[in-house]
Amino acid sequence: MPNLNAPNYIDLFAGCGGLSLGLHNAGWKGVFAIEKSPDAFKTLKHNLIDHKRHFDWPEWLPQENHDVNQILRNYKKQLAELKGTIDLVAGGPPCQGFSMAGRRDESDSRNQLVKSYIKFIRNVMPKVIFFENVKGFTQEFSTNKDKGKKYVNYVESALTRAGYQVKGMLVNFGDFGIPQKRTRFILVGVRKDVAGKDRGIARRFFDLLTENKYSFLDKKGINVNTNLSDAISDIMKSNGVLPSPDTKNFDAGFYAKNSTPFQKLMRKDSFDIVPDSHRFVNHKEAIVSRFKVYLEVGKRNKDLSKELRERYDIKKHTIIPLDGNDKSPTITTLPDDYIHYKEPRILTVREYARIQSFPDWYAFQGKYTTGGKQRTKEVPRYSQIGNAIPPLFAEQSGVILKRLLM
């Protein structure tokens, strides 16, 4: 039975639904989600709209991908009517222009979506705000000899003027049971009339999040130290292969017996022999041989040494042999940045999803990869996952955000 008293939220810049899935598991009810990419929205719709019936989607808004600026232009009246009825607006603008892993660029047009975000908040005025972005969001840009602005200062000032008490901090998701070292900027805002005289309510989110993590993870049957092997050792290629069910001329892997609590959690409610999106790349023999060398002599969880790069004339900016006994480094949208910790190959989409704590029943839609000019137009499965908020962390956040409303 649905919880009619569940707090509601809007997911802004929703991606493939990692944040929404976590909020769903924490007992929230979605109103709608805004995501520009058709590929990412297709994944969200397949899992959370069609399968889970998670959203009370309004009739005035088509269930399709939308650009936030189109929503602000075309649905002013409907947004005005939402004012005061929304408990939470969650999500943050796309991070590519801020990311330290990419071409950090203050002039990137996507950075201007921060202003669209603020405008949306001012239109809807939710009780609580949950904002997420990359670590680079907190750092200045270098523009010739002058320092560019920190966008975090703009957001905090704008939200304060809009009537919110705000607090932002850098959080490593790996400290919350995710098998990945992934530091992100989290900002929580509480509308001042909701906060009342409690001037520390926004900061208390972070204190409660830390205090709650051990009991939360214990209830899930897992612990904070889950490593890469704990996450993906049951879906090795060495278990055996069979033809991929969704792509011709590719092999897919199937499950071995789950051997860790994290694997058991991820496989809950998944009853297929072949995990979704667990297609192996067809590496050439020369690449496989080279990967074997990288695994043998490269430092784990570190980029290849200058010596190895010179020996093999490697131009690619990042190649990291992973360490099964440690948490993964932050996974990006480029799967060929990483080599499996035990097998000479890159990770599959499902392994990516496990590292981000997406359960195995969560099925990804669209192409596996894309390249060239299409990278600016398409968001394939790997990119959807690399851009996502880990659902397990989002669920923990959702539990604490509900407490702030009590």
N, C-alpha and C positions, 0 to 999 in steps of 0.2 A: 504494500500500500504506500502511495506517495505521502510524504510528510507535508501537509498543507501549511504548516507553520515554519517551513524551512526558509531561511533568509535567501534573498534573491540577488542576482548579480548580472552584470554585462561584461563579457570578455572582449576587450579591445585589442586589436592586433593579435588575434587568437591563434594564428598558425594552425598546426594540425591538431590542437586540442589538449596539449599536455597540462596546461593550467586548469582548463575546464574539467578534465578527467579527475584531477586531484580535488577540486572543489566539489565535484559530484560525490566522490568517495567520502568527503568530509561532511556531507549532508546539506550542501547548498543546492539551490535550484536556479538554473540558467534562464535568463529572459531571452537574450539573443547574443550572437557572437559576430564580430566584424573582422573579416580577414580578406585581404585583397587578392591573394593567390588562388586561382581556381584549383590547383593541385592540392594545396594544403587544406582548403575548405572542403574539398571532396572527401579527404580523410576524416576531418572532423564530423562532417555530415553523416558519413557511413557509420561511424562508431557511436556518436553521442546524440544525433538527432534521430536517425533511422533505427538504430539498434537499442540504445538506452532510453530513448524518449526523454532526454534530460532537460530539454528547453521548453518553456512555455512561449513558443515563438509568436510574436504579434502578427496579426493578419496583414498589417500595413507594410511589412517588410518581407520581400521575397527571400526564400531560403536559398541563397546563393552567395557567391563571393561579392564583397563590396569594398570600395575604397572609403576610408573614413571621411574624406573631404566631400565625397558625393552624398554621404549620409547627412553631414552637417548642412549641405546646401539644399538637398531635396526633401528632407524630413524635419524641418525646423519646428513645425506645429506639433508633430508627434513627440519629438524630444522634449519640447516644453511641457507637454502633458505628463511626461515621466518624472518631472522634477519633484523631488521629495518622496518618490515611491521606490527608489532603488537603494538597496542596502550597501552594495559594493560595486565599484568599477575596478576590474582587474586587468593587468596586462600593461606592456610598455611598447613604445615604437620600435620598429626594426633597428637592429644594432650595427649594421655593416659600416656605417660611417664613423662609428665610435670605436669599433673593435680594434684592439691591439694586435689581433691575429691577422687582420686584413690590411687594406690600404687606408689607414686612418686619414680621413679627409674632412676638414671642417666645412668645405663647400658642398659635400654630398647632399643632394636634394632630400634624401631620406631623413636627414637631421631636422629638417623643417617640420616633420611630423610631430615633433615635440610640441610645437605651437598648436597643431590640430588636436593633440591630446588634451592640452589645457583648455581649449575651447570646448571640447566635448564635456569635460568635467564641469565647467561653468554652466553648460546647458542643462545637465542632468542633476548635478549637486548630490551625489550619493552620500550616504552616511560615512562610508569608509572607502579608502583608496588603497590598492595594492599595486605598486609599480615595480617593474623589474627591468634591468638593463645590464649591459656588459660592464666590466670593471673600468674600461676606458671612458665610460660616461662621466666618471668622477674626476677625470684628468684634463688638464688644459691642452689645447691644440697649439702646436708651434706654427706660426704663420710668419714666414721670413724672420725678422728680428723681434717681432712682437709676439706676445703670448695670446693665443686664442682663448676664448672663454670656456669655463667649465659649464657644461649644460646642466649639471646637477644644481648649480646655484640658481639658474634661471627657473627650473622646475620648482625648487623649494620656495623661492620668493613668490612665484606666481600662485602656487597653491596656498601659501600663507595669506596672500592678499585676497584670495577667493573665499577664505573663511575656514581654513583647515589648520589643525595642529599637525605638524609633520616631523618625521624622523627617518633618516636614511642611513644605512650601514652596508658595508661589504660583508657578504655571507658566503662561506664555502659549503656548497651542497654536500661535499664529501663528508662533512662533519655530521650529517643527518641521515646516514645510512646509504647514500648513493655510492655506487662503486666507481666513482669518478671525482677527481679534484677539479671542481668547477666553481670559481669565485664569481659572484654576480652582485650588482648593486640592487638592494631592495629598499624601497621607500614605502612607508605606511603613513597614510594621512587619515585623521579622524576629524569630521566636521565639528567645529567648536561648540555648537549647541548640543551635540551628542556627547562630547567630552565633558561639558559642564565645567566644574572647578578642578577637574583632574588634569593638571598640566603635563603630567608624565605618561599619559595613556598611550601615545604613539610609540614612545621608547619602550614601554612595557611589553609591546608585541615581541620584541627581540629577546627580552629576558624570559618571557613565558615560552617562546619557541625553544630556547635552549633547555629550560627546565623540563619541558614536556617530552623531549626527544627520546629519552631512554625508555620511559613507560610506553610511548607510542610504538617504538620499534619492537619492544618486548611483546606487545599485543599482536604484532604482525609476525612474531616468531623469528625475527632477524636481529642483527646488531649493527652498531655504528661502523664496525671495521670491515664490512663486506668488501672483498677485493675483486679483481677482474676474473680470476679463475672461479671464484664463488658464483659469479654472475653468469658465465657462459660456457663452463666446461662440459655441460651436458649436451651441447649442440656442436661438437667438433666435427670436422669433415671426416676424421678418421673413424667415426661411428659407422660410416657408410653413406652412400649417395644413391639417388634415384632421379629420374628426369624431373626437372622443375615443373610444378603444376601450372605456373603462370607465364613461362617464357620458353620458347623452343630453343633447342641446342644448348641448354644450360643444365647443370646438375643442381640439385637441392639436397640439403641434409635432413636427417630426421633425429628424433629425440633418443638419447640414451636415458638410463634411469637417472632421475634427479638425485643429486648427491649433497645438496646444500639447502638450508632453509630459504635462501633468497630464490633459488631456482624453483622450489616448491611454490613460493608466493607468486612468482611470475607465471607459472604454468597453471595456476588456479583458473578454472572455467575454460581452459583450452583443451580440446579433446581430439585434435587432429594428430595424425602421425607425423606430418611435415609441418614445422612451424611456419607461420605466415612470413613471407618476404625473406626466406632463408636460402636465397639463391647464391651460389658461389661464382665468383668471377672466373672466366676462362683465361688464366694467365699463360703466357708463352713459357716454354721450358727455360729459356734464358732468364726470364724474370724470376721464375721459381728458384733457379740456381742462385741468382743474386740475392734473393730474399733469405735463402738459407745462410749465406755468408753474413748478412746483416744480423740475423738472429744469433749467429755464433760469436761474432766479434763486436757487435755494436753494444753500446750501453743502453740498458733497458730504461724505457720512459724518457729517453733523451734523443735529441736529433743526432743524425749521423755525424761522425767526426770529420774534420777537414781532410784527414788522411784517406778515409773511405771515399769521400766525395771526389778527391783528386784521382784515386785509383780507378773509379768507375765513371769519371767525367759526369758527375751528377749535377744537373742544373736546378732541379726542383728544390724549392725553398725549405720543405720540411719532409723528413721521413723518420718516423719514430718506431723502433721495435718495442712492443709493449711488454709489460712485466705482469705475469699472471699473479704474482704474490703481492702486488700493490694495487692501489686504485689506479684507474686509467687517468692520463692527462685529460684536459678538457677536449672533448671531441668537437670537431668543426663540421662544416658542410662538405668537406673534401675527404672522402673515404681513403684515398690513396696516400694520405698523410701518415697512416698507421699500418703496421704489420702485426698480424696475430701473434700472440705471445709464444705459441707452440707450433704453429703451422705456417709454412711459407706462402702466405696469401694475405690480402686485405680482409677486413671484416665484412660480414654480410649486413644487410639492413636489419635483420632481426637481432644480431649481436649489438649493433648500434642502439637498437631500441632497448635491449636489456640494460646496457650501460646507462641509459637515461631513465630506467625503471618503468618503461611502458610494459604492461602485462602482455602475454603472448596472444591473448584474444584480440588485442587492438590491432586491426588490419590496416596496413598502409596502402594508399591508392596512388595511381599515376606511374610515371616512369621511374625506374631505379636510379638512373643518372642522366645527366645531360651535359653539354659542353658548348664551347664556342660562343657565338652570339646568343644562343638560346639560354645561356645562364642568366641573362638579364630578364628573361620572360617566364622561365619555368622554375618550379620548385619541386624537384624530384624527391623520392623517398628519403635518401640520405640527408638531403638539405632540410627537409621537414623536421627530421629528428634532431639534427645538429642545432637547429634554431629553437628547439622547444625548451620549456621549463620541465624538469623531471616531475612526473605526476606524484611520486612519493614525497617529494619536498612540498609540492603544491598542496597535497592533502594535509601535511603537518601545518602549513600556513593557514589553510582553511579552518582547521580546528581552533587555532588561536584567534583568528579574525572573528569567529563567532563569539568568542568570549568577550571581545571588545564591545560587542553590541549589547551585552547583557546588562 
